[in-house]
């Protein structure tokens, strides 16, 4: 066989040989997270996996959530499970918290207070310390973090002239009180905060960017799909819902995070958990404009930096 024929055969073999599929690059960091929370922890982590992927990282997340639950409810569920492992009152669906904590080497476990109680530091005690001890027992390698939730939107119905003296009457007072409570409890436990509430406050009080209620909208005469101007709202706010009779109803949710609030919260969580800046990450919900994405990333970074 001459050299030219040999070369041709070699090239033919290479062309006909099956090509190895490209292997995806391994994640730079893998974070294993378990959240003991409620809808607010769900809000704040909604986009966290997407941000992790955009940063070349991987999030493994196990939520242990009860709608609207304060710390006390989680502790009550733990006690029910300790008393009778088969009792549904002690389970999160089909799982117990203790077994789930022990199931893998979690990097982080988070706790938080229910938003409606977040301003009252007495409601954290003794449950925050009890949850900390329980996590330490079943997941000794995990770092416990406390997720600082956020104040309600400035026009939330909670804030009214008839607000009881023991309750915050404005968004500012709610933030001030919940911020003090979370900082106090974090210090008592010796843990770090995830300062989502600080980031919300920073954005909400920004004169140029913060949400401002639409004084021209009259909800008593509004017909669907009309809504007030809710530009830059971090919260869900006004929306039309269809009850069982099919007649749309205008409802207000000034508690939960909307798309912008969920993205802001996730950026804060990303920086705390992955120890990387969220500024410049390519992922963003389609509902947000590029300038909004940049602003929210920067706000999250400033909040985390200030909380160090």
N, C-alpha and C positions, 0 to 999 in steps of 0.2 A: 504494500500500500504506500503510495507516495504521500509526501507531506501535505499537499493541497487537499487530497481526498480525506486524510486523517483529520485535518482541521475542520473540513465540512461536516464530518460525522460528529465531531465533538460539539459543534454549534447546533446541529440538529438535535442531539441528545439534550442539550441544555434547554432548547426551545420547547421540546415535548415533555420535559420533566415537570411534574406538578410543582406549582409555586407555593412556597411557604406563606401562609397568611400573616399579615402584619400583626404583631403582638401589641396590644395597647400598653402604654407606659404605666408602670406601677405608680400608685398615688404617692405623693411626697410625704404626706402625713395621713394617718388614719386615726380618727377620734371616735371613741365609743361613748355614747351619751345616753343616760337614762334620766328622764324628767318626771318628777313627782309634782303634778300640777293640775291645771284645768284649761279652759279655753284660752286663757292668756298665754300659757306656755305654748299652746298650739299655734296661736297667732305669731308669736315671736320666733318660732322655729320653722314656720311654713316654708320659707325660701332658703333655709340654712343649708340643706343638702345641695341645692343648686349653686349656692355661692361656694361651697366646698369643692364641688366639681369644677367650677370656673377657676378656682385657685390651684387645680391639679391635685386636690386632696379628696379624701373619702370620709363621709359621715355615716356612722352606724348609730341609729337613733331608736330607742325604745321608750315611747311615751307611756306613763302610768297616770292616766288622767281621769278625773271625775269632774263633770260639769259644775262650775261654780264653787268648787270645794275649797274651804280654808284648810289650814294645816291641821286643825282639830279633826276634821273629817277623815283625813288620811290616817291620822293616828288611831282613830276609832276603828277604821278598817283593819289596820295592823293588829289591833287587840282582838278583834273578832276572829282573825285568821289564826292567831296564836292559841286562842281558846279551842277552836274547831277548824282544822284545815279544810274541811269539806263544806263549811258554811258559806253560801254565796255572798253573805254580807261581808266576808273578809277577802273577796276576790275582786280583781280588775278584769272583768270578763271571765276568762277561765284561768287566769294567772294570779298567783300571790306575789306580793311585793318582795317578800323575803327570798323566795325561790328565784325570782327574776334577778334580784340583786346578786345572788350567788352564782348565776348561770354563766357569767363571763367576767373578764377583768375590765370593768368599766373604767374609763379615764375620768369621767365626770358624772356626778349625780347632782341634780338641782332640786331645790325646794323654793316655794314662794307662798305668799299670803294671798287669799282671795281679795280682789280689788276693793270690794265694798268694805272690808275690814282693814285694809292696808294702812290706813291713817292711824290706827289704834295699836300702839306697841304692846298693850296688855294682851291682845288676842294672839300674839305670837308665842306667848309663854303659857305653859312650859313646852309647847308642842314642837317648836323649832329645835330645842335641845334634845327632845325625845327622838325626833326624826333623825337628827345628826347621829345620836348613839346607835340607832337601829341600822343606819347606813354603814356606820363604822364596823358594826358586828358582821354584817352580811356581805359587804363589799369593801374590805379594809384597804384596798389599793386605790380606791377612787378618791378624787378630790371633791369635797362637797362645796357647791357654790349656791348662793342665794340670788334668785332672779328678782331684781327690783322692777315691779310692774309700774304702770303709768297712771297718770291722772286722767279723768274723763274729759271729753271735749267741753270747751268753755260754755256751750249752750245746752249741755246735757240737763234733762229735767231734774236731776238730783240737786242742782244748784238753783235755789229759789229763795225768795224772802221768807218762806215758811220752813226752811231747813232747820232742824233741831240744833240747839246750841252745841250738842256733843258731836255733830257731824260737820264736815267741811262745807262751807257755803259757796265756795268759788273753786275754780280750777287751780288757782294759785295756792289757796290754803290746803287743798287736797294734796298737791305736790309737796308743799313744804312739810306737811305732817307725815306723809308716807315716806318721803326721803329721810327724814329724821328717824323714823321707825326702822327702816331697812338698815341704815347705817349703824344704829344702836345694836340691833340684833346681829348683824355681821360682826361687829366688834366683840360682842358677848361670845359668839361661837368661834371667833378667830378664823373666819372664812372671807373669801372675796365676793364682791357683788358683781352681777352682770347689770350694768347701769342703763337699762332700757328706759326707765322712767326719767333719768337725767337727759337722755337724748331726746325724748318726746318733749320735755319741758323746754329744752334749748330751741327746738324747732318751733313749737307752739308760740313762744314768746319773741320770736324773731320779727321785728317790725316790718321787714320787707317780705318775709316768706310765710309767716305764721297764718293759720286759718282765721278768717274773720266772718262772723255770721252775716247772712244776707238779710238785711233789714227790709228789703223790698218784697220779700216772698210772704204771701199770706196763705198759710197752710189750711185755713178754714174754707177757702174757696178754691183751692188747687184741685186740678183734675189730672189724672195720669196721662202722659208720663212726666208732667211738669215737676221739676225739683228746684230747690234753691241753688245758688252758686255755692259750691263747696270746694272751690279751688284750694289745693294744698291741705285738705283735711287729712289728718293721720288716722282718723276714726271712720267707722262705717257711715255714721250720720243718718240723714233722711233717706228713705227708700220706700218704694211701693211694694207691698206684699199682697198676695192673693190668698185670703182665707178659704175655708171649705165651701162657702156659699158662692165663691167666684168673684165677689166684689172686691176690687183692689182697695187696700187701706194704706194710708200714709203712716209709716212708723219711723221712730227715731231710735238709733243705737249709737249713743255717744260713748259707750263703754269700750267696745271691741275695736281692734285695729282694722283699718281698711288696707288696701293694697300698699299705699305709701307707708303706713305704720308698720305693716308686716315686714316690708323690705328694710325699713330703718332698724327694726328690732333684730332682724336676722343679721344685718351688718354688725351690730353690736355683739351679738353672740359669736359671730365668726371671729372677730378680733380677739375676744376673750379666750375662746376655746382653741383656736389654731395659732394664736400668738402672731398673727400676721395682719397687716393693714387691709381693710376692705376697699380702700381707695384704688380705683382703676380696675376692679374685677369686671369681667365682661358680661356676667349675667345680670339681667334686669327684667322685671315683669313687663309685658307688652303694653300695659296700661300707662307706664311712666315714660315721660319724655327724657331725652338724654340729659338735659340740664337739671331735671329733678333727680335723676339717678346720681349725678355728680354731687349735687347738694346733699343728698341724704347720706351718701358714703362719707363725705367730709364731716357731716354732723355726728355720725356714729363714731368716727375716729376721734373727734374732739372729746366726746363724752367718755370714751374708754380711757383716753389719755389723761383726762382730768380726774378720773376715779382711781388712778394708780396710787 
